Amino acid sequence: MEALFLDIWEFPLILIINIFLAIGLVFFERRNPTAALGWLLILFVIPILGFALYLIFGQNFYKRRLFRIKAGDDLYLHRLISEQKRELSSRELVLPYPDLEPYRGMMGMFLSNSMAYLSRGNRVFIHIDGRAKFDALFTAIRSAKDHVHLEYYIIRDDRLGNELLSLLMEKAREGVKVRLLYDAVGTHLPRRTLRELRDAGVLVSAFFPSMIRVINFRINYRNHRKIAIIDGSAGFIGGFNVGVEYLGEGPLGYWRDTAIQVSGEAIWALQIRFFMDWSYASGEVMAIEPRYFPEQGYPGMSPIQVVSSGPDARWNQIKEGYLKMINSARETLLIQTPYFIPDESVSDALRIAALSGVDVRIIFPARPDHPFVYWSTYSYIGDLLEAGVRAYTYERGFIHAKTIVVDGLVASVGSANWDVRSFRLNFEANAFIYDREVAGLLEEAFMGDLPYCQEITLAEYRLRPIRIRFKESVSRLFSPVL
């Protein structure tokens, strides 16, 4: 029986450990206060289990620089960014459209907080349907002559996933350099499949793999990016993972997502992002060579910044971009996201925009794939309805797009949701696009989704039953540490 109980001397020891951990949370990790209070509550209410949960879910990476490239290349990039910041502030850097002038500050912010090079002369093609997106990706891979670089959070062991992997093996056998980076928690490929890939010549690496077979102490910090670069001449970024559900063949029905296909200098930014992630995960330090960074010319007119964020950074770069866009809106602000769990700064910004007369609209799913997150989303949406924000549930299937369009002029497409996890815990990548034509097409796509949506009115929200209110309250309580 004695083995079932702690010795009397162990209780003070546990209390001391919790106190020191609490001191670390408050004084050294510089956490968001709401998240810190959530962890303090867990530590003191369930001290032993809370300590174990913190080891798995509460790590902080911002003091470490996880992602690097070769020292000489890194120095070159810093010089390039510094020069572009100077040109942008002095107006030597000429923007293609006069109505982009108010966004110089936003461009400079990304240069400073994310080293996001402002690429120009890009051509953008928007994919809002999975079949069209993967047809384009597979076509680009089949035409590859030098290299294929893929980075995805989820690659399913299903028909679509296996079709992609078979194509990668085929190209590797042809002599194309194929590198595949996947997230160790999001992707579960059979060992046999991984062995076949490597035997075919595909270089494969996992992000944050578990050091212990059963437990992954970094499970809370995932590489959520979705990036593809083929021969340095075609690039993809957006919300689509690889699996048949992204073709609309899963239990949630039709899958509505958004990705962009780019040609132009923006591919260089995608390539650099892949280099850094691949070098960290695989240990292969890649150098900036002409084969990976061919001259692009100017196939289009769209300026683009590829912005990355993650728990290794002091600032929340993509969230700050969202905030800057919200605060810049004068007429319309259109948001699509599968998960909406904003912190106070984002909620306040959206409320102020709506109260200022901006037409703020948010589309999120009617069918939850994660019920706990869904009810948190519903509660936060309810807070904004009183300010005049218009909210819609997507009824056709599931909406997974992560987009924002401001005034039909500036837009963002990428992997980052509007929630705490994307803002602070996941490694994300978004393309911020400064182009009226592209933003207009994304606005058209948003408006095209409205007929498949049900608007949530303030009157209807106030009449929701007690059981729904209870679900919202419980879910919201734990949302800061989701």
C-alpha positions in Angstrom: 0.0 0.0 0.0 2.9 2.4 0.7 3.8 2.4 -3.0 0.4 4.0 -3.8 1.2 7.1 -1.7 3.8 9.8 -1.7 6.1 10.0 1.3 5.4 13.0 3.5 8.7 14.6 2.6 7.9 14.4 -1.2 5.1 17.0 -1.0 7.4 19.9 0.0 9.9 18.8 -2.8 7.1 18.9 -5.4 6.0 22.3 -4.1 9.5 23.6 -4.4 9.8 22.3 -7.9 6.6 23.9 -8.9 7.6 27.2 -7.3 10.9 27.3 -9.3 9.1 26.3 -12.5 6.6 29.1 -11.9 9.4 31.6 -11.4 10.9 30.5 -14.7 7.6 30.9 -16.4 7.0 34.4 -15.1 10.5 35.9 -15.0 12.6 34.1 -17.6 10.5 32.8 -20.5 8.6 36.1 -21.0 5.4 34.3 -22.0 2.1 35.8 -23.0 0.5 36.6 -19.6 -2.7 34.7 -20.4 -0.8 31.5 -21.4 1.5 31.9 -18.3 -1.5 32.1 -16.0 -2.9 29.0 -17.6 0.2 27.1 -17.0 0.5 28.3 -13.4 -3.0 27.1 -12.8 -2.2 23.7 -14.2 1.1 23.5 -12.2 -0.5 24.2 -8.8 -3.8 22.3 -9.3 -2.2 19.1 -10.6 1.4 19.5 -9.6 2.9 16.2 -10.7 0.9 15.7 -13.9 1.2 19.5 -14.5 5.0 19.3 -14.4 4.9 16.4 -16.9 2.5 18.3 -19.2 4.8 21.3 -19.1 7.8 19.3 -20.1 5.8 18.1 -23.2 3.7 21.1 -24.1 5.3 24.1 -22.4 8.8 24.5 -23.9 9.9 27.8 -25.2 12.3 28.0 -28.1 12.6 31.7 -28.7 16.1 32.0 -27.2 17.4 29.4 -29.7 18.1 30.0 -33.3 17.0 26.8 -34.8 17.2 27.5 -38.5 20.4 28.5 -40.2 22.1 28.4 -43.6 25.8 28.7 -44.4 27.5 31.5 -42.7 28.5 33.3 -45.9 25.0 33.0 -47.3 23.5 34.2 -44.0 25.8 37.3 -44.1 24.8 38.0 -47.7 21.1 37.8 -46.8 21.5 40.2 -43.9 23.2 42.7 -46.2 20.5 42.3 -48.8 17.8 42.9 -46.2 19.6 45.9 -44.8 19.9 47.4 -48.3 16.3 46.8 -49.1 15.2 48.4 -45.8 17.2 51.5 -46.7 15.7 51.7 -50.3 12.2 51.2 -49.0 12.4 54.0 -46.4 14.2 56.4 -48.8 11.7 55.5 -51.5 14.4 54.5 -53.9 12.5 51.2 -54.0 9.6 52.1 -56.4 6.4 50.2 -55.9 4.4 49.1 -59.0 1.1 50.6 -57.9 0.6 54.1 -56.2 -2.1 52.7 -53.9 0.6 50.5 -52.2 2.3 53.5 -50.7 0.5 53.2 -47.3 1.9 49.6 -47.0 5.6 50.6 -47.0 5.5 50.4 -43.3 4.2 46.9 -43.3 6.8 45.8 -45.8 9.5 47.4 -43.6 8.1 45.6 -40.6 8.5 42.2 -42.3 12.0 43.1 -43.4 12.9 43.8 -39.7 11.0 41.1 -37.8 11.1 38.2 -40.3 13.9 39.0 -42.8 11.2 38.7 -45.4 12.7 39.9 -48.7 10.3 41.9 -50.8 10.2 40.1 -54.1 8.8 41.8 -57.1 7.7 40.9 -60.6 5.9 37.8 -59.5 3.0 36.0 -61.3 0.4 34.4 -59.0 -2.1 31.7 -59.8 -4.7 31.0 -57.1 -5.9 27.4 -56.3 -9.1 27.0 -54.3 -9.8 23.4 -55.2 -7.7 20.4 -54.2 -7.9 18.6 -57.5 -6.7 21.6 -59.5 -4.0 22.3 -57.0 -2.6 18.8 -57.0 -2.9 18.5 -60.8 -0.7 21.6 -61.1 1.8 20.3 -58.5 2.1 16.9 -60.1 2.5 18.5 -63.5 5.3 20.7 -62.2 7.0 17.7 -60.6 6.8 15.6 -63.7 8.6 18.3 -65.6 11.4 18.6 -63.0 14.9 18.4 -64.4 17.1 19.4 -61.5 15.4 19.3 -58.0 12.1 18.9 -56.2 11.8 20.3 -52.6 8.6 19.5 -50.7 7.7 20.4 -47.1 4.3 19.4 -45.7 2.7 19.0 -42.3 0.6 16.0 -43.3 1.3 13.4 -46.0 -1.3 10.6 -45.8 -0.7 7.0 -46.5 -3.6 7.0 -48.9 -4.3 7.1 -52.7 -3.1 10.8 -53.1 -0.2 10.5 -50.8 1.0 7.3 -52.4 0.6 8.8 -55.9 2.8 11.7 -54.8 5.5 9.5 -53.2 5.5 7.2 -56.3 6.1 10.3 -58.5 8.9 11.4 -56.3 10.6 8.0 -56.5 10.2 8.1 -60.3 11.9 11.5 -60.5 14.7 10.5 -58.1 15.5 7.4 -60.3 15.7 9.8 -63.3 18.5 11.7 -61.4 16.4 14.6 -60.1 17.5 15.6 -56.6 14.4 15.1 -54.5 14.1 16.2 -50.9 11.0 15.5 -48.8 10.5 17.1 -45.3 7.5 16.1 -43.3 6.3 16.8 -39.7 6.8 13.8 -37.4 3.5 14.2 -35.6 1.3 15.2 -38.6 2.7 12.5 -40.9 2.7 8.7 -40.2 4.2 6.9 -43.1 4.9 3.2 -42.9 8.6 2.2 -42.4 8.3 0.2 -45.6 7.3 3.3 -47.5 10.2 5.4 -46.0 12.6 2.6 -46.9 11.3 2.5 -50.5 11.7 6.2 -50.8 15.3 6.2 -49.6 16.2 3.2 -51.7 14.9 5.1 -54.8 17.2 8.0 -53.9 14.7 10.4 -52.3 16.2 12.3 -49.4 13.7 12.1 -46.5 13.7 13.9 -43.2 11.3 14.4 -40.3 10.8 17.6 -38.3 11.1 17.2 -34.5 11.0 13.3 -34.5 10.5 11.6 -31.2 13.7 10.5 -29.4 11.6 8.0 -27.5 9.2 5.7 -29.4 6.1 6.4 -27.3 6.7 10.0 -26.1 7.6 13.1 -28.1 8.6 15.9 -25.7 8.2 18.4 -28.6 4.8 17.3 -29.7 3.3 20.7 -29.1 5.6 22.5 -31.6 4.9 21.4 -35.1 6.1 22.4 -38.6 2.8 23.4 -40.1 4.3 24.8 -43.3 3.1 23.7 -46.7 5.8 24.6 -49.3 6.9 23.1 -52.7 9.6 24.3 -55.0 10.4 22.7 -58.3 13.6 23.5 -60.2 13.6 26.9 -58.6 11.0 28.0 -61.2 7.7 26.9 -59.7 6.6 27.4 -56.2 3.5 26.6 -54.1 2.4 27.8 -50.6 -0.9 27.6 -48.9 -3.2 25.5 -46.7 -3.4 22.2 -48.6 -1.7 19.1 -47.0 -1.5 15.8 -48.9 -4.4 13.4 -48.5 -7.7 12.4 -50.1 -9.7 14.6 -47.7 -8.1 17.6 -49.4 -9.8 16.4 -52.6 -13.1 16.3 -50.8 -13.2 12.6 -50.3 -13.1 12.6 -46.5 -15.8 12.4 -43.9 -16.2 16.2 -43.9 -17.2 16.3 -47.5 -16.1 19.0 -50.0 -12.8 20.6 -48.9 -12.5 24.3 -49.5 -8.9 25.5 -49.2 -6.6 28.1 -50.7 -3.0 27.9 -52.1 -1.1 30.0 -54.5 1.3 28.9 -57.3 4.0 31.5 -58.0 6.7 32.2 -60.5 9.2 35.0 -60.0 11.5 36.1 -57.2 9.1 34.9 -54.5 10.4 31.4 -55.3 13.8 32.4 -53.9 12.1 33.2 -50.6 10.4 29.8 -50.6 13.6 28.1 -51.4 15.5 29.9 -48.5 12.7 28.8 -46.1 13.0 25.2 -47.3 16.8 25.4 -47.0 16.7 26.5 -43.4 14.0 23.9 -42.4 15.8 21.1 -44.2 19.2 21.9 -42.8 17.8 21.9 -39.3 15.9 18.6 -39.7 18.4 16.7 -41.8 21.8 18.1 -40.8 22.6 18.8 -44.5 23.8 22.4 -44.7 22.7 23.7 -48.1 24.5 26.5 -50.0 22.9 29.1 -52.2 23.8 27.9 -55.7 22.6 29.0 -59.1 20.9 25.7 -59.7 18.6 26.4 -56.8 18.2 30.2 -57.5 17.9 30.6 -61.3 17.3 34.1 -62.7 13.5 34.6 -62.7 13.0 37.7 -64.9 9.7 39.5 -64.3 6.8 37.1 -65.3 4.2 39.3 -63.4 3.7 42.5 -61.4 2.9 41.2 -57.8 5.2 42.2 -54.9 5.3 39.3 -52.4 6.9 38.8 -49.0 7.1 35.2 -47.7 6.9 35.6 -43.9 7.7 32.8 -41.4 6.9 32.6 -37.7 7.4 30.1 -34.9 8.2 29.6 -31.3 11.9 30.1 -31.9 11.2 33.8 -32.6 10.8 36.6 -30.1 7.9 38.2 -32.0 4.8 36.7 -33.6 5.5 37.8 -37.2 2.5 36.5 -39.0 0.1 37.6 -36.3 1.7 41.1 -36.4 1.1 41.1 -40.2 -2.5 40.2 -39.6 -2.8 43.0 -37.0 -1.2 45.5 -39.4 -3.6 44.5 -42.2 -6.6 44.9 -39.8 -5.5 48.3 -38.7 -4.9 49.4 -42.4 -8.4 48.4 -43.5 -10.6 51.3 -44.6 -13.5 49.6 -46.4 -13.4 45.8 -46.3 -11.7 43.0 -44.3 -12.4 39.4 -45.4 -11.1 36.5 -43.3 -11.4 32.7 -43.9 -10.0 30.3 -41.3 -10.9 26.9 -39.9 -9.9 27.9 -36.4 -10.6 31.3 -34.8 -9.2 31.6 -31.3 -7.7 35.2 -31.3 -5.8 36.7 -28.4 -6.9 40.0 -26.9 -4.9 42.1 -29.4 -6.5 40.5 -32.4 -10.0 40.6 -31.0 -9.6 44.3 -30.1 -8.3 45.2 -33.6 -11.2 43.4 -35.3 -13.7 45.0 -33.0 -12.2 48.5 -33.5 -12.2 48.0 -37.3 -15.9 47.0 -37.3 -16.9 49.9 -35.0 -15.0 52.2 -37.4 -17.2 51.3 -40.3 -15.0 48.6 -41.9 -17.1 45.8 -43.4 -15.5 42.9 -41.4 -16.6 39.4 -42.4 -15.3 36.0 -41.2 -16.0 32.6 -42.6 -15.3 29.5 -40.5 -16.5 25.8 -40.7 -20.0 24.6 -39.8 -18.7 21.1 -39.3 -15.9 20.8 -36.6 -12.9 18.5 -37.2 -11.8 19.4 -33.6 -14.9 20.0 -31.5 -13.0 21.6 -28.6 -11.4 24.2 -30.9 -14.7 24.7 -32.7 -16.6 25.7 -29.6 -13.8 28.1 -28.6 -14.1 29.6 -32.1 -17.9 30.0 -31.6 -17.4 31.8 -28.3 -14.9 34.3 -29.7 -17.1 35.0 -32.8 -19.9 35.8 -30.4 -17.9 38.5 -28.8 -17.4 40.3 -32.1 -21.0 40.2 -33.3 -22.0 43.1 -31.1 -19.3 45.3 -32.7 -20.8 44.7 -36.1 -18.5 41.9 -37.4 -20.4 39.6 -39.7 -19.7 35.9 -39.2 -20.7 32.9 -41.4 -20.5 29.1 -41.1 -19.4 27.3 -44.2 -22.1 24.6 -44.9 -21.0 23.0 -48.1 -18.3 20.9 -46.5 -15.2 22.0 -44.6 -13.3 25.3 -45.1 -9.6 25.0 -44.4 -8.4 28.2 -46.2 -6.3 30.7 -44.2 -6.7 34.0 -46.0 -7.2 37.7 -45.3 -8.0 40.3 -47.9 -8.0 44.0 -47.1 -9.8 46.6 -49.3 -9.4 44.4 -52.4 -5.7 45.5 -52.4 -3.5 43.4 -50.1 -3.9 39.7 -49.1 -2.3 36.9 -47.3 -2.4 33.2 -48.1 -0.5 30.5 -46.2 -0.5 27.9 -43.4 -1.3 30.1 -40.3 -4.7 29.9 -38.7 -6.2 32.6 -36.6 -5.5 30.9 -33.3 -3.0 30.7 -30.5 -1.4 27.6 -31.9 -0.5 29.2 -35.2 0.5 32.5 -33.6 2.8 31.1 -30.9 3.4 27.3 -31.1 3.5 26.2 -34.8 6.2 26.9 -37.4 4.2 28.7 -40.1 4.7 30.4 -43.5 2.4 32.9 -45.3 2.7 34.8 -48.5 1.7 38.5 -48.1 0.7 39.8 -51.6 0.5 43.4 -52.5 -1.5 43.4 -55.7 -5.0 44.6 -56.5 -5.6 42.0 -59.1 -4.7 39.0 -56.9 -6.5 40.5 -53.9 -9.5 41.0 -56.1 -9.5 37.4 -57.2 -9.3 36.2 -53.6 -12.2 38.6 -52.7 -14.2 37.1 -55.5 -13.5 33.6 -54.1 -14.7 34.8 -50.7 -17.9 36.2 -52.1 -18.4 33.0 -54.1 -18.4 31.0 -50.9 -21.1 33.1 -49.2 -24.0 31.3 -51.0 -22.8 28.1 -49.3 -22.7 29.8 -45.8 -25.2 30.5 -43.0 -24.8 33.9 -41.4 -24.8 33.9 -37.6 -26.8 36.9 -36.4 -26.5 38.5 -33.0 -30.1 37.7 -32.3 -29.6 34.0 -33.1 -26.4 33.9 -31.1 -28.1 35.2 -28.0 -30.8 32.5 -28.2 -28.3 29.6 -28.3 -29.2 26.9 -25.7 -27.6 26.3 -22.3 -25.7 23.3 -23.5 -24.0 25.3 -26.2 -23.1 28.0 -23.8 -21.6 25.4 -21.5 -19.5 23.9 -24.3 -18.2 27.4 -25.2 -17.3 28.3 -21.7 -15.4 25.1 -20.9 -13.6 25.2 -24.3 -12.7 28.9 -24.0 -11.3 28.4 -20.5 -8.5 26.2 -21.9 -8.0 28.0 -25.2 -4.9 30.0 -24.1 -2.9 26.7 -23.8 -4.4 24.8 -26.7 
